Amino acid sequence: MPDVFADLVGQDEAVVELRRAAAAAAAVLRAGAPALVAAGPASGAEPGTDDAATGALDPSAGMTHAWIFTGPPGSGRSVAARAFAAALQCVHGTGCGECPGCRTTMGGTHADVRLVVPEGLSIGVNEMRALVLRAASTPSGGRWQVVVIEDADRLTEAAGNALLKAVEEPPPRTVFLLCAPSTHPDDISVTIRSRCRVVPLRQPPAAAVAEVLVRRDGIAPDVAQWAAAAAQGHVGRARRLARDPEARKRREAVLAVPRRLTGVGAAFDAASALIEAAEAEAEASVAEADTSERAALETALGAGGTGRGAAGAIRGAAGQLKELEKRQKSRATRAQRDALDRALVDLAGFYRDALTMALRAPVAPVHTDTATLAGAGAQKWDAEGSLRRLEAVLACRAAIEANVKPRIAVEAMMLALWKG
């Protein structure tokens, strides 16, 4: 097994910083230091110092108790956080990938690593309070309690306040790893940001994504190169495109949209098709989990039982079933928006290609298989028209993120694309 940072694509600077921090954390344990140095701009801790690596003077100088991983979608925020969590649990302090600490953390089974992966639209305060309470316990393995919160930008205000209290007064052996698109106040509160060390990640180059698809997933080099370019540096999307025929069909349907926009009626038809495709994809992705969750809850509540009081018990469980349905509805909404966003990213890539061709920019197209169509669009619309269409797609993404009804946002986008 390669070391835990092997799948963090194109992030050499971040890997160097995280390795040094893991070494500093190991030095803290060897020195028996009671707590970590606080993070933030005023801490003055440089993660690359000799003191951090050796434990001399202040063994915690390269390590802190709270981190934020930022970067665009597909940059590997959650991959970096999980790899760092594994390095903290590594018996060698390096993230070797071979020891039990590394293996169980990367496998999601380590007793001292809590992974928060929001399935719905937000992370609520009750979930965060329970998490903070558990994180305050002493590590069972003698190293660190690590809390990894993916999509920390989905924290509600109350949940953020609950987390802030824990970050302000952290237990001595607890480390918080947050993942967010940026440190903008819309993504993470200013007060939480001020108490964390930020690890900025960048969009990995297509060549690096293609290399990891070939090495790790055994994908043919030509397919890997096409998928990496089409996914615009998003490792997960590139893997889906390379391996899933259905994902490729959905992409082809999205890239056919510009040809379909021949009038007002066609624009509304295209909007309906895009929304319905996203709904179908989302329903298929959550159906199995919804069924198994409901069956497990009904069994736990006594469904199918024949003993005395079984019928009364299931009748009294209506509140729990309603709460489950509420969570599942939120998860389905999130899945639909994620599917729609993937389609919008593909569409934005098409108009980006048209824009670069209109400007005669010396850059490779995102979608090589629709380059001819994009070239025809560039001649018809010129640079200004291509830019307006690209902006319409980006405005649609922003509107959906701001909780505008997806159908309204997509219909407005389609009309803007048709009118130019």
Secondary structure, 3 states (H helix, E strand, C coil): CCCCCCCCCCCHHHHHHHHHHHHHHHHHHHHCCCCCECCCCCCCCCCCCHHHHHCCCCCCCCCECEEEEECCCCCCHHHHHHHHHHHHHCCCCCCCCCCHHHHHHHCCCCCCEEEECCCCCCECHHHHHHHHHHHCCCCCCCCCEEEEECCHHHECHHHHHHHHHHHHCCCCCEEEEEEECCCCCCCCCHHHHCCCEEEECCCCCHHHHHHHHHHHHCCCHHHHHHHHHHCCCCHHHHHHHHHCHHHHHHHHHHHCHHHHCCCHHHHHHHHHHHHHHHHHHHHHHHHHHHHHHHHHHHHHCCCCCCCCCHHHHHHCCHHHHHHHHHHHHHHHHHHHHHHHHHHHHHHHHHHHHHHHHHCCCCCCCCCHHHHHHHHHHHHHHHHHHHHHHHHHHHHHHHHHHCCCCHHHHHHHHHHHHHHC
